[in-house]
Amino acid sequence: MRQVDYYEVLEVRRTDDHLTIKRSYRRLARRFHPDQNPDNPQAEERFKRIVEAWDVIGDAERRKHYDRWGHQAPFQYGNAPVVVDPVDLLKTAAQQFRARFLRRKGKDLSIDVTLSFKEALLGSTRIFEIPRLGPTGQIERRRFEVQIPRGIGAGRVLRWKGFGAPGAHGGEYGNLLVHVHVEPHPIFRFVRERLFIDVYLTADEAREGCVFDIPSPWGVRTFSVPPRTRAGAVIECPHLGGLNARDLRDPLWVEVHVASPEMPAQTAHAFATARARFAIYVDELRSGQSA
């Protein structure tokens, strides 16, 4: 005959604290007390079980022995010893050894995902089929939907707990690691989660200051360069970057490059090309031809 779990008798969980168990015991004892259920043998039997369970679970030391050994504890919940099967003791010891020394978390699985600039800016959803070894050794293919948060930069690693390889000896599954890559954009670039553009100024523009149009994810905007701006300066443009987790726009960061008469011819040519490409992109964005 199966011995009823004392926690089930008291209608509590093994993780519940003493006060929770005590409240449940009092509630059940009042409900099934013989004075409340005259001529009801089922209620009387239930009441006896409730009292028996409380005698064990309600005592901290007895509860500790019960949690470890169950109804086969080395000592009864009084003082008299009971007969214990040595095989059961060995099995319990072996289980505890495996749990303590052999249990290992499963290995992490890694996959790579490459996003377009727009996907990185606005977020995306990708679906993968992930092969992994099941608990019995068979290969399983699990369909997994990855939600890519918006404004994510290249080099980020997203982690999903429990979607990796199975653990050893009952250990938990490892994690799924998604390594994020972002396709290069002709104008915008991510530095971590910050969105940057590069502007190319002549020496006179940098010295005297100037106003011109720049691209942003939200269209063309006017940008003002203060006088005496030096090469390498980074200027913050509030609310012109991508959306963050709170649905607010982050800043757009503008890095300034300044032409110099001492530039080698090859560098000067690359500078002029980048400046022309920037102007063309702004014109295309203004006319709706660029995304």
C-alpha positions in Angstrom: 0.0 0.0 0.0 1.4 3.4 -1.0 2.2 5.6 1.9 0.8 9.1 1.4 3.2 12.0 1.3 2.9 14.1 4.4 3.2 17.3 2.3 0.2 16.1 0.2 -1.7 15.3 3.4 -1.2 18.9 4.6 -1.8 20.3 1.1 1.5 22.2 1.0 4.6 22.1 -1.1 8.0 20.9 0.1 9.4 24.4 -0.4 6.8 26.1 1.8 8.0 27.6 5.1 7.0 26.5 8.6 4.4 29.3 9.0 2.6 28.4 5.7 2.5 24.7 6.7 1.2 25.5 10.2 -1.6 27.6 8.8 -2.6 24.8 6.4 -2.5 22.3 9.3 -4.8 24.4 11.5 -7.2 24.9 8.6 -7.4 21.2 7.8 -7.6 20.1 11.5 -10.6 22.3 12.1 -12.3 21.1 8.9 -11.9 17.4 9.6 -12.0 17.4 13.5 -14.3 14.6 14.7 -16.4 17.2 16.7 -17.2 18.8 13.3 -17.9 15.5 11.6 -19.8 13.2 13.9 -20.4 9.7 12.7 -18.0 10.2 9.7 -15.3 7.6 9.7 -13.7 9.1 6.6 -13.2 12.5 8.2 -11.9 10.8 11.4 -9.3 8.9 9.4 -8.3 12.0 7.5 -7.9 13.9 10.8 -5.6 11.2 12.1 -3.4 11.5 9.0 -3.3 15.3 9.3 -2.1 15.0 12.9 0.4 12.4 12.0 1.8 14.5 9.2 2.0 17.6 11.4 3.9 15.6 14.1 6.6 15.1 11.5 6.5 18.2 9.2 5.8 20.5 12.1 9.1 19.6 13.8 12.2 21.0 12.1 14.5 18.0 12.9 11.9 15.4 12.0 11.1 17.3 8.8 14.8 17.3 7.9 14.9 13.5 8.3 11.7 13.0 6.4 12.9 15.2 3.5 16.0 13.1 3.2 14.7 9.6 3.8 10.9 9.8 3.4 9.0 7.1 5.3 12.2 4.9 5.3 14.0 7.3 7.7 16.7 5.5 9.9 14.7 6.4 13.0 11.0 6.7 13.5 9.6 10.0 14.6 9.7 8.9 18.2 12.7 7.3 19.8 12.5 3.7 18.7 14.7 2.5 15.8 13.2 0.8 12.8 14.6 -1.7 10.3 16.1 -0.1 7.2 16.8 -1.9 4.0 20.6 -1.5 3.3 19.9 -1.5 -0.5 17.6 1.5 -0.1 20.3 3.3 1.9 22.9 2.6 -0.9 20.5 3.8 -3.6 19.9 7.0 -1.7 23.6 7.6 -1.1 24.3 6.9 -4.8 21.6 9.4 -5.9 23.0 12.0 -3.5 26.5 11.4 -4.9 25.3 11.9 -8.5 23.4 15.0 -7.6 26.4 16.5 -5.8 29.4 15.4 -7.8 28.3 14.2 -11.3 25.5 16.6 -12.2 26.7 19.0 -14.9 25.0 21.7 -16.8 24.8 21.2 -20.6 27.0 23.0 -23.1 25.9 26.2 -24.7 25.0 26.2 -28.4 26.0 29.1 -30.6 24.5 30.4 -33.8 25.2 33.5 -35.8 22.6 35.9 -37.2 23.3 38.7 -39.7 20.9 41.7 -39.7 20.3 44.4 -42.3 20.7 47.9 -41.0 16.9 48.3 -40.9 16.5 45.1 -38.9 19.1 46.2 -36.4 17.5 49.6 -36.1 13.9 48.5 -35.8 14.2 44.9 -34.4 13.4 41.7 -36.2 12.2 38.1 -35.7 14.2 35.1 -36.9 13.1 31.4 -36.8 15.8 28.7 -36.5 15.7 24.9 -36.3 18.2 24.0 -33.6 19.6 20.4 -33.5 20.4 19.2 -30.1 20.9 15.9 -28.3 17.9 14.8 -26.3 17.9 13.2 -22.9 17.9 9.7 -24.3 20.6 10.3 -26.8 18.5 11.0 -29.9 19.0 14.0 -32.1 16.1 16.5 -31.8 15.4 19.5 -34.0 13.6 22.3 -32.1 12.0 25.2 -33.9 13.0 28.4 -32.1 11.8 31.9 -32.7 14.4 34.6 -31.8 13.1 38.1 -31.1 15.9 40.5 -32.1 15.6 43.7 -30.0 15.7 47.0 -31.8 18.7 49.2 -31.7 21.0 46.3 -31.3 24.6 46.7 -32.4 27.1 44.3 -34.1 29.0 42.1 -31.6 26.1 41.7 -29.2 25.4 38.2 -27.9 21.8 37.3 -27.0 21.3 34.5 -24.5 18.3 32.2 -24.2 18.4 30.0 -21.1 17.7 26.3 -21.4 17.9 25.9 -25.2 21.4 24.4 -25.3 22.6 20.9 -24.9 21.2 18.6 -22.2 23.1 18.3 -18.9 24.7 15.2 -17.5 23.1 13.1 -14.7 20.1 15.3 -14.5 21.8 18.6 -14.9 20.0 21.5 -16.5 20.2 22.3 -20.2 22.8 24.8 -21.5 22.0 28.1 -23.1 21.5 29.2 -26.7 23.9 32.0 -27.7 23.0 34.2 -30.7 25.9 36.2 -32.0 24.7 39.3 -33.8 26.3 40.7 -37.0 25.0 43.8 -38.9 25.5 44.3 -42.6 27.5 47.5 -43.3 25.6 50.6 -44.4 27.1 53.3 -46.7 26.3 56.1 -44.2 25.2 54.8 -40.8 27.2 52.6 -38.5 26.6 51.1 -35.0 29.2 51.4 -32.2 27.6 49.0 -29.7 24.1 50.4 -29.5 25.0 54.0 -30.5 24.2 55.0 -34.0 26.9 57.1 -35.8 27.3 59.0 -39.1 30.5 60.6 -40.4 30.5 64.1 -41.9 33.3 65.6 -44.0 34.2 69.3 -43.7 36.6 71.6 -45.4 39.0 73.5 -43.2 37.0 76.7 -43.6 33.7 75.0 -42.7 35.3 73.6 -39.5 36.9 76.9 -38.6 33.9 79.2 -39.2 31.0 76.8 -38.6 28.3 75.8 -41.0 24.8 74.4 -41.4 23.9 71.6 -43.7 21.5 68.6 -44.0 22.3 65.2 -42.6 20.4 61.9 -42.9 18.7 60.2 -39.9 16.4 57.1 -39.6 13.6 59.6 -39.5 14.5 61.6 -42.7 16.7 64.5 -43.5 17.4 67.0 -40.7 19.4 70.2 -40.4 22.7 70.0 -38.6 24.7 72.9 -37.2 28.5 72.7 -36.8 29.8 75.2 -34.3 32.9 77.4 -35.1 36.3 76.0 -34.4 35.2 72.4 -34.5 38.2 70.1 -34.6 38.7 66.8 -36.5 37.5 63.8 -34.4 34.9 65.8 -32.6 31.7 63.8 -31.8 28.5 65.9 -31.7 25.3 64.6 -30.2 22.0 65.1 -32.0 19.2 64.3 -29.5 16.2 62.2 -30.6 17.6 61.4 -34.1 18.8 57.9 -33.5 17.0 54.6 -33.3 14.2 53.6 -30.9 15.2 52.1 -27.5 13.3 49.6 -25.3 11.1 52.4 -23.9 10.0 53.5 -27.4 12.0 56.7 -27.1 14.5 57.9 -29.7 18.2 57.6 -28.8 20.6 60.3 -30.0 22.4 60.2 -33.3 26.1 60.8 -33.0 28.0 62.7 -35.6 31.7 62.3 -36.0 33.5 65.1 -37.7 36.3 64.7 -40.2 38.2 67.8 -41.5 40.2 68.1 -44.7 43.8 69.2 -44.3 46.2 70.7 -46.9 48.8 68.2 -45.6 46.7 65.2 -46.6 48.4 62.8 -49.1 46.7 62.8 -52.5 45.2 59.3 -52.0 43.7 60.4 -48.6 42.4 63.6 -50.1 40.7 61.6 -52.9 39.1 59.2 -50.4 37.9 62.2 -48.4 36.3 63.9 -51.4 34.7 60.6 -52.5 33.2 60.1 -49.0 31.9 63.7 -48.9 30.3 63.3 -52.4 28.7 60.0 -51.4 27.3 61.6 -48.2 25.7 64.4 -50.3 24.2 61.9 -52.8 22.7 59.8 -50.0 21.1 62.9 -48.5 19.5 63.9 -51.8 18.2 60.3 -52.4 16.8 60.2 -48.9 15.1 63.6 -49.4 13.5 62.3 -52.6 12.5 58.9 -51.1 14.9 56.8 -53.1 16.9 55.6 -50.1 16.0 53.7 -46.9 
